[in-house]
Amino acid sequence: MASLIFVVVSIAAFFALAMNRARLRAWAIAVAIFTLSLQIGLGFPLWTFLGWLVAGLLFAGSIPDIKRNYITLPAYRALKGVMPPISETEREALEAGTIGWDAELFSGTPDFAKLRRVAPITLTDEERAFFDGPTAELCKRLSDWRIRHELHDVPDDIWRFVRDNGFLGMLISKEHGGLGFSAQAQSLILGKISSKSPDGVTIVMVPNSLGPGELIEKYGTETQKAHYLPRLAKGEEIPCFALTGPFSGSDAASMRDVGVVTKGLHDGKETLGVKLTWDKRYITLAPRATLLGLAFRLFDPDNHLGKGEDVGITLALIPTNHDGVEIGRRHLPAGAAFPNGPTKGRDVFVPIDWIIGGPDRAGQGWRMLMSCLAAGRSISLPATSAAAAKAMARRSTAYARIRKQFGLPIGFMEGVEEPLARLVENAYGLEAARAVTASMVSAGEKPAVISALLKYLSTERMRQSVNDALDIHGGRGICDGPSNYIQGAYQMVPVGITVEGANILTRTLITFAQGALRSHPYLFTEIEALQDADRDRGIETFEKTFDDHRAFLFSNATGALFHNVTFGSFASAPQNAGDVTRWWRQLSRAARSFALVADLTVGLLGGGMKVKQKITGRMADALAELYLLSTILKRYEDDGRPAGDRLVVDYCARNCLARFDVALRGVIDNFPVRWAAWIMGPLVLPFGVRRPAKDRQGKDIVRLALQPGAFRDRLTRDIFTGEGDEGAGLLEETLIKVVACEEAAKKLERAIRKGEVKRFYNNDWIKEAETKGALSADEARELAELRDMVARVIAVDDFAPSEVARAQAPDDMTSHPKQQHIAAE
Ligand SMILES: Cc1cc2nc3c(=O)[nH]c(=O)nc-3n(C[C@H](O)[C@H](O)[C@H](O)COP(=O)(O)OP(=O)(O)OC[C@H]3O[C@@H](n4cnc5c(N)ncnc54)[C@H](O)[C@@H]3O)c2cc1C
């Protein structure tokens, strides 16, 4: 018995020391006590010598001089060659944003209080009134079909409405004539508009995201602010921002667009300025813009600015009617209709004070852009993606309840239930992630890593939701026309996937390979120490951090093992977490595993990490699942833990954890350093990969979502639900009627099956059923109404050939826009 107690106490002490990041001296003392106890119990067997040796080595390792010479310096030398060097543009990107909950997840021991402190969705009275008033009105006025098909443009009356109501200045402060709305309000407003017209929202989104407005507000000179902000807020200026060029897409910093500081004539006077040459493409709103924000590389051969010859990436504001600016041609992105096009200029002279922030800000363009991107990327695309997921869930659940085949609503068939369950999961999860992240930005955060992971996560899940909705609608979703409420979103999917950092790059490079540098508790400091030109200072910083890092690694290794073999039963959870305490514990448990694998990935792959993108992509997925689960649990709490939502939370949590495990399994199975993979496997996945949610759970949440009521409204909150709309609105009304008429419909079906009533065209089978006593008069009336409504719901638009015919393309290849462009080169 005494031996058993001794073993248990020893194991407990080992885990307690390791998980609490004990220092070497504490380990030395612990090993000494352990060895002594063994000797007291067992006499003096020779092998206890080993215990004393280990204790001695640990103690020696804790003596500063020995530690420096035998641990720190060898590690310093070894890692100097392995760790990735940080380029200037990378450093600027890393330093531009903030870290927050991502760093907690990387720590392996997230402090849940920090997440709980993020405010739930809160809007001021003014923001709420704007959401319920002008935003709802704009949704009613927007006709997606008119924009996408008839005009292939956003009509003037819509431009006028958004201008007159201040939509274009939501992020511009009140002081400068804007609405000064919070990130949360902007996110909700953008989401609602996009749920009506994914094309139409673009004209509101661009001026309120990464673009001249935000850059001027944050970095502009007082003159630029006073001149441009009120004009932008009122829509007197239409902005666009040009970063991407034909040869610099994802690698935007490699741009060939160039500016040279020189003297030239402006308004007839000799002026210090910049001679610019640029070639940009894909620029949203460019064809309509009056103000062009331009990124270019600035050179100053005569050192007029005192910043040396290569000043760096710089941003300028150029009125589009300025001499030499070529703008106005259009691209046709995936059939979408919002204005998008190229711009060019050759040797265009602009005064120096057109640089955003004036000459003082010359060369700081990349940092300025990255700082805006970290916040902006957290708002627009997550908002529109969450809205699309909610809209697809709402419309597909309604349609699946209304549309019958084989005598049954298709939503009751297991095959359809599967994509419906995914739709419910995505709608709940994306809204949670959107809302929590927007609140972080409202509180002043600029979350660099979270914004990257949320960008790709939300747009990928949105793509899944739109595809699922299409599958569920069959031909009804495919055939386009005014009553099609899916095609608009479908056309915009690739745009969301590509803009603001194309998803493959964002997943495989930005989120983890670069994100780890930012969110990992020690890595960035260590790399800075390794790169420090002052070697002594570098070694000193490195020693301190490396010590902590070593304890951190060991703590996560033991923590992961402990929590994984005990199934997370002892993992931490926030106080009063109620009926989802177990999921918080599972989140803690998973964070430990993530921290360990992340640490070994960055430590062992070092600079090679950027090319091991299948590994970093999976690590990004693992982090994304942890983030998603965190926000889902927070949403549930913020919403007051509604009973029905608990089922969705369970469903989402299981799937998040299963996908998390699959991602880590993939990392471990393919980890290039095999000995590390052999260690990680048993620590992280001792019992294999967790199973996703069960079919039964999917059925439960789908049945809830197929029912009009509070659950469905919460699930799809804050989108345009279609009052008075022939597409989405009719669906809602018909769904309510379908449910109300369910009993009568069953009676009718029975009569038809028995052959009492014939359901064919040219026969009023409902009237016949009434006549034959199968239905009461009221039931027959209701069912007749329903029949007509269902016919409208399932109808697809058709057109006279003359309405859809397009003019034949001319034979002459040089009249093709691309050929013209090349010929002009
Ligand atoms: C509709 C639309 C609107 C846009 N609006 C604007 C705008 O207003 N202003 C503006 O400046 N730009 C705008 N863009 C440009 C957009 O930001 C770029 O399209 C995007 O950055 C990708 O560049 P690219 O299209 O040249 O693709 P490429 O850079 O050629 O990339 C092709 C593929 O390779 C992947 N890839 C590239 N490098 C890596 C890497 N290192 N690791 C892994 N994968 C990689 C990418 O993820 C992508 O999948 C817009 C684009 C579109 C389509």
The ligand as an SDF file (V2000), in Angstrom:
LIG
                    3D

 53 58  0  0  0  0  0  0  0  0999 V2000
  -13.2290   40.9230  -57.3110 C   0  0  0  0  0  0  0  0  0  0  0  0
  -11.9260   41.3680  -56.7770 C   0  0  0  0  0  0  0  0  0  0  0  0
  -11.8360   42.5670  -56.0980 C   0  0  0  0  0  0  0  0  0  0  0  0
  -10.6000   43.0350  -55.6610 C   0  0  0  0  0  0  0  0  0  0  0  0
  -10.5050   44.2820  -55.0940 N   0  0  0  0  0  0  0  0  0  0  0  0
   -9.2630   44.8030  -54.8610 C   0  0  0  0  0  0  0  0  0  0  0  0
   -9.1040   46.1650  -54.4690 C   0  0  0  0  0  0  0  0  0  0  0  0
  -10.0780   46.9030  -54.2900 O   0  0  0  0  0  0  0  0  0  0  0  0
   -7.8510   46.6380  -54.3010 N   0  0  0  0  0  0  0  0  0  0  0  0
   -6.7440   45.8640  -54.4850 C   0  0  0  0  0  0  0  0  0  0  0  0
   -5.6340   46.3600  -54.3410 O   0  0  0  0  0  0  0  0  0  0  0  0
   -6.8700   44.5640  -54.8320 N   0  0  0  0  0  0  0  0  0  0  0  0
   -8.0820   44.0230  -55.0490 C   0  0  0  0  0  0  0  0  0  0  0  0
   -8.2100   42.7070  -55.4340 N   0  0  0  0  0  0  0  0  0  0  0  0
   -7.0150   41.8940  -55.5850 C   0  0  0  0  0  0  0  0  0  0  0  0
   -6.9140   40.7500  -54.5960 C   0  0  0  0  0  0  0  0  0  0  0  0
   -6.5060   41.2210  -53.3600 O   0  0  0  0  0  0  0  0  0  0  0  0
   -5.9340   39.7520  -55.2380 C   0  0  0  0  0  0  0  0  0  0  0  0
   -6.6530   39.1170  -56.2640 O   0  0  0  0  0  0  0  0  0  0  0  0
   -5.3870   38.7620  -54.2710 C   0  0  0  0  0  0  0  0  0  0  0  0
   -4.4800   39.4010  -53.4270 O   0  0  0  0  0  0  0  0  0  0  0  0
   -4.6790   37.5980  -54.9620 C   0  0  0  0  0  0  0  0  0  0  0  0
   -3.8250   38.0100  -55.9640 O   0  0  0  0  0  0  0  0  0  0  0  0
   -3.9050   37.3300  -57.4060 P   0  0  0  0  0  0  0  0  0  0  0  0
   -5.3250   37.3260  -57.8310 O   0  0  0  0  0  0  0  0  0  0  0  0
   -2.9370   37.9960  -58.2770 O   0  0  0  0  0  0  0  0  0  0  0  0
   -3.5010   35.8160  -57.1690 O   0  0  0  0  0  0  0  0  0  0  0  0
   -2.0320   35.2170  -57.0550 P   0  0  0  0  0  0  0  0  0  0  0  0
   -1.2150   36.0260  -56.1240 O   0  0  0  0  0  0  0  0  0  0  0  0
   -1.5080   34.9530  -58.3990 O   0  0  0  0  0  0  0  0  0  0  0  0
   -2.3420   33.8490  -56.3200 O   0  0  0  0  0  0  0  0  0  0  0  0
   -2.8380   32.7050  -57.0060 C   0  0  0  0  0  0  0  0  0  0  0  0
   -3.0190   31.5780  -55.9980 C   0  0  0  0  0  0  0  0  0  0  0  0
   -1.7700   31.2350  -55.4000 O   0  0  0  0  0  0  0  0  0  0  0  0
   -1.8570   31.2750  -53.9870 C   0  0  0  0  0  0  0  0  0  0  0  0
   -0.5830   31.7640  -53.4450 N   0  0  0  0  0  0  0  0  0  0  0  0
    0.1470   32.8270  -53.8360 C   0  0  0  0  0  0  0  0  0  0  0  0
    1.2480   32.9290  -53.0810 N   0  0  0  0  0  0  0  0  0  0  0  0
    1.2250   31.9250  -52.1900 C   0  0  0  0  0  0  0  0  0  0  0  0
    2.0820   31.4860  -51.1320 C   0  0  0  0  0  0  0  0  0  0  0  0
    3.2040   32.1160  -50.8130 N   0  0  0  0  0  0  0  0  0  0  0  0
    1.7420   30.4010  -50.4450 N   0  0  0  0  0  0  0  0  0  0  0  0
    0.6090   29.7280  -50.7370 C   0  0  0  0  0  0  0  0  0  0  0  0
   -0.2410   30.0940  -51.7030 N   0  0  0  0  0  0  0  0  0  0  0  0
    0.0590   31.1710  -52.4190 C   0  0  0  0  0  0  0  0  0  0  0  0
   -2.9990   32.2420  -53.6900 C   0  0  0  0  0  0  0  0  0  0  0  0
   -3.5980   31.9310  -52.4420 O   0  0  0  0  0  0  0  0  0  0  0  0
   -3.9440   31.9680  -54.8490 C   0  0  0  0  0  0  0  0  0  0  0  0
   -4.7500   30.8920  -54.5410 O   0  0  0  0  0  0  0  0  0  0  0  0
   -9.4530   42.2310  -55.8470 C   0  0  0  0  0  0  0  0  0  0  0  0
   -9.5620   40.9970  -56.4910 C   0  0  0  0  0  0  0  0  0  0  0  0
  -10.7760   40.5720  -56.9610 C   0  0  0  0  0  0  0  0  0  0  0  0
  -10.8350   39.2730  -57.6850 C   0  0  0  0  0  0  0  0  0  0  0  0
  1  2  1  0
  2  3  1  0
  2 52  2  0
  3  4  2  0
  4  5  1  0
  4 50  1  0
  5  6  2  0
  6  7  1  0
  6 13  1  0
  7  8  2  0
  7  9  1  0
  9 10  1  0
 10 11  2  0
 10 12  1  0
 12 13  2  0
 13 14  1  0
 14 15  1  0
 14 50  1  0
 15 16  1  0
 16 17  1  0
 16 18  1  0
 18 19  1  0
 18 20  1  0
 20 21  1  0
 20 22  1  0
 22 23  1  0
 23 24  1  0
 24 25  2  0
 24 26  1  0
 24 27  1  0
 27 28  1  0
 28 29  2  0
 28 30  1  0
 28 31  1  0
 31 32  1  0
 32 33  1  0
 33 34  1  0
 33 48  1  0
 34 35  1  0
 35 36  1  0
 35 46  1  0
 36 37  1  0
 36 45  1  0
 37 38  2  0
 38 39  1  0
 39 40  1  0
 39 45  2  0
 40 41  1  0
 40 42  2  0
 42 43  1  0
 43 44  2  0
 44 45  1  0
 46 47  1  0
 46 48  1  0
 48 49  1  0
 50 51  2  0
 51 52  1  0
 52 53  1  0
M  END
$$$$
